[in-house]
Every structure is written in C-alpha cells, then in structure tokens.
Amino acid sequence: MAEPRVLNPHPPEFERFLYASVGEDRNGYVVTVLSTLARLGLDPWKETAELVTLGRDAARARLGTLLARFRDVPALASDHRRVARDLSQLLPEGQTSGSLKRAASTVAGGRPGTSGAIWAVLAIILILFQMFMVGGSGSGE
C-alpha cells in the first residue's frame, strides 16, 4: 500500500496556517497565507517550515515583514502587525513535536535524493529515445 503522504507530501500541520485568510484583495476575494507567500515569490511550504523553526516571536516578526511588503490586500498596509500576530498563533509548535521538526526541515531543505532520481529517470528516457532512433533507422536493406 502506498504511503498516505505520497499524494500530499506537505506537512498537514501547516494547513491551518496556510489556508487562513490575510484579508480581501481589491476585487473582494479572500487571500490566504498560501496565496500571499506565492504572490511574493516564495514557496509557501518552505517559508512556513522556516517560520516554524524560528519560534513564535521571531515568526511573528518575519511574517509582519512579509505582510508589509504585500500590496494586494489594502487593509494590510495599516494592520499587518495584528494580522501577523493572529496568523502566527496558527503556526504549529515546532518545539513540541520531533516529527514536525523533521517535516519542517525536510520541506525547508528539500527531499533528499529527489533531484537525483529525476535526473536518473530523464537519463534513462534519453538513452531509450536514442536507442529507438538509432535502432529504428536500420541498415536500409
């Protein structure tokens, strides 16, 4: 049986934080933390993992800095500190769970061996393609 995390490799502890609202954009749509971080050009799960490892106070400060840079939600211009404080309460406690720390470090550092496996698969595909092209031309007799 496949491991349950195969379809969703991200730590489920991050979901409450990432799917929380930071406010409404100029068109009246609710913008989540996930969307905010992505629009700032950051990987939402990696940034969340880093926030978890910082601890609550440092995470609140970092989140406040990020929200102050985000211009798509007008209310954040004057209220980013309060929003950062409220959102930081949704971060899972990194100190309480060894498995959460491991998950956070895996997300922050990337999956070991993943890029090597991708390159290996691409190399095999290239070799098979070349064998097909050379073998397909035949001797012409």
C-alpha positions as CSV (number, residue, x, y, z in Angstrom):
1,M,0.0,0.0,0.0
2,A,1.3,3.5,-0.9
3,E,2.3,5.8,1.9
4,P,-0.6,8.3,2.6
5,R,1.8,11.3,2.2
6,V,2.6,10.4,-1.4
7,L,-0.4,12.4,-2.8
8,N,0.1,15.3,-0.4
9,P,3.8,15.4,0.7
10,H,3.4,18.6,2.7
11,P,3.0,18.5,6.5
12,P,-0.7,18.6,7.3
13,E,0.1,20.7,10.4
14,F,0.8,23.6,8.1
15,E,-2.7,23.6,6.5
16,R,-4.5,25.6,9.2
17,F,-1.9,28.4,8.8
18,L,-1.5,28.3,5.1
19,Y,-5.3,28.3,4.3
20,A,-6.0,31.2,6.8
21,S,-7.2,34.5,5.4
22,V,-5.0,37.6,5.4
23,G,-7.8,39.7,4.1
24,E,-9.6,40.7,0.9
25,D,-7.9,41.9,-2.2
26,R,-9.1,44.9,-4.2
27,N,-11.6,42.7,-6.1
28,G,-13.2,41.4,-2.8
29,Y,-11.6,38.0,-3.0
30,V,-10.3,36.4,0.2
31,V,-6.5,36.0,0.0
32,T,-4.9,33.2,2.0
33,V,-1.4,33.0,3.5
34,L,-0.6,30.4,0.9
35,S,-1.6,32.8,-1.9
36,T,0.2,35.7,-0.2
37,L,3.5,33.8,0.0
38,A,3.2,32.6,-3.5
39,R,2.5,36.1,-4.8
40,L,5.6,37.3,-3.0
41,G,7.6,34.7,-5.0
42,L,8.2,32.4,-2.0
43,D,7.5,28.7,-1.7
44,P,4.6,28.7,0.9
45,W,5.5,25.3,2.5
46,K,9.2,26.1,2.7
47,E,8.5,29.6,4.2
48,T,6.1,28.0,6.7
49,A,8.7,25.4,7.7
50,E,11.2,28.2,8.3
51,L,8.7,30.2,10.3
52,V,8.0,27.1,12.5
53,T,11.7,26.6,13.2
54,L,12.1,30.3,14.1
55,G,9.7,30.1,17.1
56,R,6.6,32.1,17.7
57,D,8.0,35.6,18.3
58,A,10.6,35.6,15.5
59,A,8.0,34.0,13.2
60,R,5.5,36.8,14.0
61,A,8.2,39.4,13.2
62,R,9.2,37.7,9.9
63,L,5.5,37.3,9.0
64,G,4.9,41.0,9.7
65,T,7.7,42.0,7.4
66,L,6.4,39.8,4.6
67,L,2.8,41.1,5.0
68,A,4.0,44.7,5.0
69,R,5.5,44.0,1.5
70,F,2.3,42.6,0.2
71,R,0.2,45.2,-1.6
72,D,-2.7,43.1,-3.0
73,V,-4.6,43.4,0.3
74,P,-5.2,47.1,1.1
75,A,-6.0,46.5,4.8
76,L,-2.6,45.1,5.4
77,A,-1.0,48.5,4.9
78,S,-2.1,49.6,8.3
79,D,-2.9,46.3,10.0
80,H,-0.1,43.9,9.0
81,R,1.2,43.6,12.6
82,R,-2.1,42.5,14.1
83,V,-2.7,40.1,11.2
84,A,0.9,38.7,11.6
85,R,0.2,38.2,15.4
86,D,-3.1,36.4,14.7
87,L,-1.6,34.2,12.0
88,S,1.5,33.3,14.0
89,Q,-0.9,31.7,16.5
90,L,-1.9,29.3,13.8
91,L,1.6,28.0,13.3
92,P,2.2,24.6,14.8
93,E,4.5,24.4,17.8
94,G,7.9,23.3,16.5
95,Q,9.3,22.5,19.9
96,T,6.6,20.1,20.9
97,S,6.9,17.6,18.1
98,G,10.1,15.9,16.8
99,S,8.2,14.7,13.8
100,L,7.1,18.2,13.0
101,K,10.7,19.5,13.2
102,R,11.7,16.7,10.8
103,A,8.9,17.5,8.4
104,A,9.8,21.2,8.6
105,S,13.4,20.5,7.9
106,T,12.5,18.2,5.0
107,V,10.3,20.8,3.4
108,A,12.9,23.6,4.0
109,G,15.8,21.6,2.8
110,G,14.1,19.7,0.0
111,R,13.6,16.0,-0.3
112,P,17.0,14.2,-0.2
113,G,17.7,12.4,-3.5
114,T,14.6,13.7,-5.3
115,S,16.5,15.7,-7.8
116,G,19.0,12.8,-8.4
117,A,16.1,10.5,-9.0
118,I,14.6,12.9,-11.5
119,W,17.9,13.2,-13.4
120,A,18.2,9.4,-13.4
121,V,14.8,9.0,-15.0
122,L,15.5,11.7,-17.6
123,A,18.8,10.0,-18.5
124,I,17.1,6.6,-18.9
125,I,14.4,8.3,-21.1
126,L,17.1,9.9,-23.2
127,I,19.0,6.7,-23.7
128,L,15.8,4.8,-24.7
129,F,15.0,7.6,-27.1
130,Q,18.4,7.4,-28.7
131,M,18.2,3.6,-28.9
132,F,14.9,3.9,-30.6
133,M,16.1,6.4,-33.1
134,V,19.3,4.5,-33.9
135,G,17.6,1.1,-34.0
136,G,14.7,2.5,-36.0
137,S,16.9,3.7,-38.9
138,G,18.1,0.1,-39.5
139,S,20.6,-0.9,-42.2
140,G,18.2,0.0,-45.0
141,E,18.2,-3.4,-46.7
